[in-house]
Amino acid sequence: NSMTAIANNHVVSFHYTLANAVGEVLDKSQGEPLVYLQGAGNIIPGLENALLGKTVGDKFTVTVPAAEGYGEYNPELVQEVPAKMFQGVDNIQAGMQFQAQTDDGVQIVTVKAVEGENVIVDANFPLAGQDLTFDVEIVDIRDASQEELDHGHVHGAGGHHH
């Protein structure tokens, strides 16, 4: 049924192009669409809300403010850590990204600066504090399987891996 409107517990496939406030393209779906489970918080809230009620073939643009995207920029997440924490990295440079294991799971930290024996790292998500514009095209909508609902994310082709 081509008139299905996106609602919670639907598995939705969509193509997207993500740009920042000045129009630079940051990310886009490569070949395969992004597949997510509506209502499960798989994608940022502002985008999930914008997709509600859309149908297959819909093309639209949505601008998601930082608060509904990756959150506001939090200066408290910028920390100074000893360089020796970066084992096996000879030449730490600003702009490098590392995965850090935290209580909340894996976090991406970005090196802001290197000062002698210390490294200034920023644990804000790289897109925190930014308003994001998505160009979206809906490709497919289907009901989620019970297993997908139990797990809270999509299984099979195009889904997120554990």
C-alpha positions in Angstrom: 0.0 0.0 0.0 1.8 3.1 -1.2 -0.2 5.4 1.0 1.1 4.1 4.3 2.1 7.1 6.4 5.1 6.7 8.7 4.0 6.0 12.3 5.7 4.5 15.3 6.8 0.8 14.8 7.3 1.3 11.1 10.6 0.4 9.6 11.5 3.2 7.2 14.1 3.5 4.5 15.2 6.9 3.3 17.9 8.6 1.4 19.3 11.7 2.9 21.9 14.5 2.4 23.0 16.2 5.6 24.3 19.8 5.4 25.3 22.3 8.1 24.1 25.8 8.5 26.4 27.2 5.8 25.4 24.5 3.3 28.4 22.3 3.5 27.5 18.6 2.9 28.5 16.6 6.0 27.1 13.2 5.2 24.8 11.4 2.9 23.4 8.0 2.3 25.8 6.1 0.0 23.9 3.9 -2.4 21.8 2.1 0.2 19.2 4.1 2.1 19.4 4.5 5.8 16.9 2.2 7.6 15.5 2.9 11.0 12.7 2.0 13.4 10.3 4.9 13.9 9.7 5.8 17.5 12.7 3.9 18.9 15.1 6.8 19.1 17.4 5.3 16.4 17.9 8.7 14.8 18.0 12.2 16.1 14.6 13.4 17.6 14.2 16.4 15.2 14.5 14.2 12.2 12.4 11.4 13.6 9.6 13.9 14.3 9.8 15.3 10.8 9.4 11.9 9.2 6.1 11.2 11.0 3.2 11.1 8.6 5.4 11.1 5.4 4.7 8.5 2.7 6.9 6.6 0.2 8.1 9.0 -2.6 7.9 12.1 -0.4 10.9 14.4 -0.8 11.4 17.2 1.7 13.9 19.3 3.5 14.0 19.7 7.3 16.2 21.9 9.4 16.8 20.4 12.8 18.0 22.8 15.6 20.9 21.6 17.7 18.7 20.9 20.7 16.7 18.3 18.7 19.8 17.0 16.9 23.1 16.1 18.6 22.5 18.5 21.5 23.9 21.8 22.5 27.6 22.3 22.7 28.8 21.5 26.2 32.0 23.2 27.2 32.4 20.9 30.2 33.1 18.0 27.8 36.4 19.6 26.9 39.1 18.1 29.1 42.8 18.0 29.5 44.2 14.5 29.7 47.8 13.1 29.9 49.3 12.3 26.5 50.3 8.9 27.8 46.6 7.9 27.7 47.0 7.7 23.9 49.1 4.5 23.8 50.7 3.6 20.5 50.1 7.0 19.0 53.4 8.7 18.2 52.2 11.9 16.8 49.0 13.3 18.3 47.6 16.2 16.4 44.6 18.5 16.6 41.7 17.1 14.6 42.4 13.5 15.3 39.4 11.5 16.6 39.6 8.6 19.0 37.1 6.2 20.5 37.0 6.3 24.2 35.2 3.8 26.4 33.0 5.5 29.0 30.2 4.6 31.3 27.8 5.6 28.6 29.5 3.3 26.0 31.8 4.3 23.2 32.3 8.0 22.8 34.1 9.8 20.1 36.6 12.4 21.3 38.3 14.9 19.1 41.8 16.3 19.9 41.5 20.1 20.2 45.2 20.8 21.0 48.4 19.3 22.3 50.2 21.1 25.0 53.4 19.4 26.1 52.6 16.2 28.0 48.9 17.0 27.9 46.2 16.7 25.3 43.0 18.8 25.2 40.2 16.6 24.0 36.6 17.5 23.2 34.0 14.8 23.9 31.2 16.7 22.3 29.7 15.0 19.4 31.3 16.6 16.3 27.9 17.9 15.2 26.8 19.2 18.7 25.7 22.8 18.7 25.0 22.8 15.0 21.7 23.3 13.2 21.5 20.5 10.6 19.6 20.5 7.3 18.4 17.1 5.9 17.2 16.6 2.3 15.2 13.4 2.6 13.5 11.1 0.2 11.4 8.2 1.6 12.0 5.0 -0.2 10.2 2.3 1.7 7.9 1.8 4.7 7.0 -1.5 6.3 5.8 -2.8 9.6 8.5 -3.8 12.0 8.8 -7.5 13.0 8.1 -8.5 16.6 11.8 -9.2 17.0 12.7 -5.7 15.8 10.2 -4.2 18.2 11.7 -6.3 21.0 15.2 -5.1 20.2 14.3 -1.6 19.4 16.2 -1.4 16.1 16.1 -2.8 12.5 17.5 -6.3 11.6 18.7 -7.4 8.3 19.9 -5.4 5.3 20.7 -1.8 5.9 20.1 -2.1 9.6 22.5 -1.0 12.3 24.9 -3.6 13.7 25.3 -4.3 17.3 
